[in-house]
Amino acid sequence: MKIGFIGLGIMGRPMSKNLLKAGYELVVYDRNKWKRDEVIKEGAEEGTSPKDVASRSDVIITMLPNSPQVKEVVLGNGGVIEGAKEGSILIDMSSIAPLASREVSEKLAEKKIRMIDAPVSGGEPKAIDGTLSIMVGGEEKDFEECLPILKTMGSSAVLCGEIGAGNVTKLANQIMVAVNIAGMSEALVLAAKSGVSPEKVYNAVRGGLAGSTVLDAKAPLIMDRKFDPGFRIDLHIKDLGNVIETGHGVGVPLPLTSSVMEMFQALKVDGLGSEDHGALVKFYEKLSHIEVTR
């Protein structure tokens, strides 16, 4: 089986490398040549376009920034739809609007090309070590066929429903992550401003009900002032934009999501959009004139 991989960004590069390590043949494409070259050095073949990658692959994986890029790469001129063989399958691992997933799937189905949406959670560290959480929407038979590939990149892969359900689940995930980071930041700034060690607060609460994966992943980095992007603020803004659009479309008010969105937007205005979303703590630090450190 040959796999095509399109989109070799922060997440896509380590994900594609894990497929190579597992023994899959890979043909890759990204608009940036240096990103292609990095994966080619690991043993992948070079594709010249999305159409070319699709024509040489049984399974095509896309890992792209947002809905417009997925539509362009899959449905546009020189796109996947022009090269993919009948019966092949697209695994879109991008985090996009659920309605966009359904639109792309319907267009592909007209050409008898199958699709599942399979966005991920875990950021760059889990992409590197192959322990991403993968949320899938699509037909059960297509999910089962793709499961060995997904388990090469993730520690879990769960079928959540029909096409688009993976992205609905990812949007729910992004709400919970964003609100968790905001709550953690607010709490640690309170501790610091009150003269209590944030590190001691972290160690005291992490084993109780307030403990979480978000807390363990982000609090130590915040206290060490490490904001290199595992997941950029700009990308979380993109995801929360999709959350708000989807929520409003189905009639769900999102007051907490909207509040955190505005915090992220304020940080973007301050030039911090390329920092890790853990830098949300800087929103509170600026208001309180304190810095969270060990």
C-alpha positions in Angstrom: 0.0 0.0 0.0 1.3 3.4 -0.9 0.2 6.5 1.1 0.2 10.0 -0.2 0.7 12.8 2.4 -0.1 16.4 1.6 0.7 19.2 4.1 4.1 18.9 6.0 3.7 21.6 8.6 4.4 21.4 12.4 2.2 18.3 12.7 2.4 16.8 9.2 6.2 16.3 9.2 6.4 14.1 12.3 3.2 12.3 11.4 4.6 11.4 7.9 7.9 10.3 9.5 6.1 7.9 11.8 4.4 6.3 8.8 7.8 5.8 7.2 9.2 4.3 10.4 6.2 1.9 10.3 7.3 0.7 6.9 4.7 2.4 4.7 5.7 3.7 1.3 5.1 7.4 1.2 4.8 10.1 -1.5 4.7 13.6 -0.1 3.8 17.1 -1.2 4.0 20.5 0.4 4.3 23.9 -1.3 7.5 24.6 0.7 10.3 22.6 -0.8 12.4 22.5 2.4 9.5 20.7 4.1 9.3 18.1 1.3 13.1 17.7 1.4 13.1 16.9 5.1 10.7 14.0 4.7 12.3 12.8 1.5 15.6 12.4 3.3 13.8 9.9 5.6 12.8 7.8 2.6 9.6 9.3 1.1 9.1 9.9 -2.6 8.5 13.5 -3.9 5.1 14.5 -5.4 4.8 17.4 -7.7 1.2 18.4 -6.9 -1.8 17.1 -5.0 -3.0 15.5 -8.2 0.3 13.7 -8.7 0.3 12.5 -5.1 -3.2 11.1 -5.4 -2.5 9.4 -8.7 0.3 7.4 -7.1 -1.4 6.5 -3.9 -4.0 4.1 -2.5 -4.7 6.3 0.5 -4.2 10.1 0.6 -3.7 12.0 3.8 -4.2 15.7 4.0 -3.0 17.8 7.0 -3.8 21.4 6.2 -4.5 24.7 8.1 -8.2 25.2 7.5 -11.3 24.6 5.3 -10.3 26.8 2.3 -6.9 25.0 2.0 -8.6 21.6 2.1 -11.1 22.6 -0.6 -8.3 24.0 -2.8 -6.0 21.0 -2.4 -8.7 18.4 -2.8 -11.2 20.0 -5.2 -9.2 22.7 -7.0 -7.3 22.7 -10.2 -4.6 20.0 -10.0 -6.2 18.7 -6.8 -6.6 15.3 -5.3 -10.0 14.8 -7.0 -8.3 14.9 -10.5 -5.7 12.3 -9.7 -7.3 9.9 -7.2 -8.2 6.4 -8.4 -11.8 5.1 -8.1 -12.1 3.3 -4.7 -9.2 5.1 -3.1 -9.7 6.9 0.2 -8.9 10.4 1.5 -8.1 10.8 5.2 -8.4 14.5 6.0 -6.6 15.0 9.3 -7.0 18.8 9.1 -9.1 20.6 11.7 -11.8 22.2 9.6 -15.5 23.1 9.7 -17.8 20.0 9.8 -19.9 21.3 6.9 -16.7 21.7 4.8 -15.9 18.0 5.5 -19.3 17.0 4.3 -19.1 19.2 1.2 -15.7 17.7 0.2 -16.9 14.2 0.8 -20.0 14.7 -1.4 -17.8 15.9 -4.3 -15.4 13.0 -3.9 -18.3 10.5 -3.8 -19.4 11.6 -7.2 -16.0 10.2 -8.5 -16.3 7.1 -6.3 -13.6 8.3 -4.0 -14.1 7.6 -0.3 -13.3 9.9 2.6 -13.1 10.0 6.4 -12.4 13.1 8.5 -9.9 12.4 11.2 -8.6 15.5 13.0 -6.2 15.1 15.9 -5.4 16.4 19.3 -2.1 16.4 21.1 0.1 19.0 19.4 3.6 18.6 18.1 5.0 16.5 21.0 2.4 13.8 20.5 2.7 14.0 16.7 6.4 13.3 17.2 6.0 10.3 19.5 2.9 8.9 17.6 0.5 9.2 20.5 -2.1 11.6 19.0 -5.8 11.3 19.8 -7.6 10.9 16.5 -11.4 11.7 16.2 -13.0 10.1 13.1 -16.1 10.7 11.1 -17.2 8.4 8.2 -18.3 4.9 7.2 -17.4 2.2 9.7 -15.9 0.0 7.0 -13.7 2.8 5.8 -12.6 3.5 9.4 -11.7 -0.1 10.0 -9.7 -0.2 6.7 -7.7 3.0 7.8 -7.3 2.1 11.4 -3.8 0.5 11.2 -2.6 3.7 9.4 -4.2 5.9 12.1 -2.8 3.8 15.0 0.7 4.4 13.5 0.2 8.1 14.2 -1.9 8.0 17.3 -2.5 6.1 20.5 -6.2 6.2 20.1 -8.6 6.5 17.1 -12.3 6.6 17.8 -15.1 6.6 15.2 -17.5 9.3 16.4 -20.2 9.1 13.7 -20.8 9.9 10.0 -18.6 12.2 8.0 -18.1 15.5 9.8 -18.4 14.0 13.2 -14.7 13.9 13.6 -14.5 17.6 13.2 -17.4 18.2 15.5 -15.6 16.2 18.2 -12.4 18.2 17.5 -14.3 21.4 18.0 -15.6 20.1 21.3 -12.0 19.2 22.2 -10.8 22.7 21.4 -13.4 24.3 23.5 -12.3 22.2 26.5 -8.6 22.8 25.9 -9.0 26.6 25.5 -11.2 27.0 28.6 -8.8 24.7 30.6 -5.8 26.8 29.6 -7.7 30.0 30.6 -8.8 28.6 33.9 -5.3 27.4 34.7 -3.8 30.7 33.7 -6.2 32.7 35.8 -5.5 30.4 38.8 -1.7 30.6 38.5 -1.7 34.4 38.1 -3.9 34.6 41.3 -1.4 32.5 43.2 1.6 34.5 42.0 0.0 37.9 42.8 -1.0 36.6 46.2 2.6 35.7 47.0 2.2 31.9 46.8 4.5 29.8 44.6 2.7 28.8 41.4 4.8 25.6 41.3 3.7 24.6 44.8 0.0 25.4 43.8 0.5 23.2 40.7 2.0 20.3 42.7 -0.7 20.6 45.3 -3.7 20.5 43.0 -2.5 18.3 40.1 -3.5 15.0 41.9 -7.0 16.2 42.7 -10.1 17.1 40.8 -8.4 20.2 39.2 -5.7 18.0 37.7 -5.8 17.5 33.9 -3.6 16.7 30.9 -3.7 20.4 30.0 -2.4 21.4 33.4 0.4 18.8 33.3 1.4 19.8 29.7 1.2 23.6 30.0 1.9 24.6 33.6 5.5 23.5 33.7 6.2 25.3 30.3 4.5 28.5 31.5 6.6 28.5 34.7 9.8 27.9 32.6 8.6 30.7 30.2 8.8 28.4 27.3 6.3 29.4 24.6 7.7 27.8 21.5 4.6 26.6 19.6 3.4 23.1 20.1 0.1 24.6 19.0 0.1 28.2 17.9 -2.4 30.8 19.2 -3.2 31.6 15.6 -4.3 28.0 15.0 -6.4 28.0 18.1 -8.1 31.2 17.0 -8.9 29.4 13.7 -10.4 26.5 15.5 -12.5 28.6 17.8 -13.7 30.5 14.8 -15.0 27.2 13.4 -16.5 26.4 16.8 -18.4 29.7 17.0 -19.6 29.4 13.3 -20.8 25.8 13.9 -22.4 26.6 17.2 -24.3 29.5 15.9 -25.3 27.4 12.9 -26.9 24.8 15.1 -28.3 27.2 17.7 -25.8 26.7 20.6 -24.7 29.8 22.5 -20.9 29.6 23.4 -20.2 32.3 26.1 -17.0 30.7 27.5 -15.6 30.0 24.0 -16.3 33.5 22.9 -14.5 35.0 26.0 -11.4 32.9 25.4 -11.5 33.8 21.7 -11.3 37.5 22.6 -8.3 36.8 24.9 -6.5 35.0 22.1 -7.4 37.9 19.8 -5.9 40.4 22.3 -2.7 38.4 22.3 -2.6 38.3 18.5 -2.9 42.1 18.5 0.1 42.2 20.8 2.1 40.2 18.2 1.9 36.8 20.0 -0.1 34.8 17.5 2.8 32.6 16.7 3.4 31.6 20.3 2.1 28.5 21.9 -1.5 28.7 23.2 -0.1 28.3 26.7 0.9 32.0 26.3 -2.7 32.8 27.1 -1.3 33.3 30.6 0.3 36.5 29.3 -3.2 38.0 28.9 -3.8 37.7 32.7 -0.2 38.6 33.5 -0.6 41.9 31.6 -3.8 42.8 33.5 -2.3 41.8 36.9 1.3 43.1 36.4 2.8 39.8 37.5 4.7 37.0 35.9 4.1 33.3 36.6 7.5 31.6 37.3 8.9 28.9 39.5 
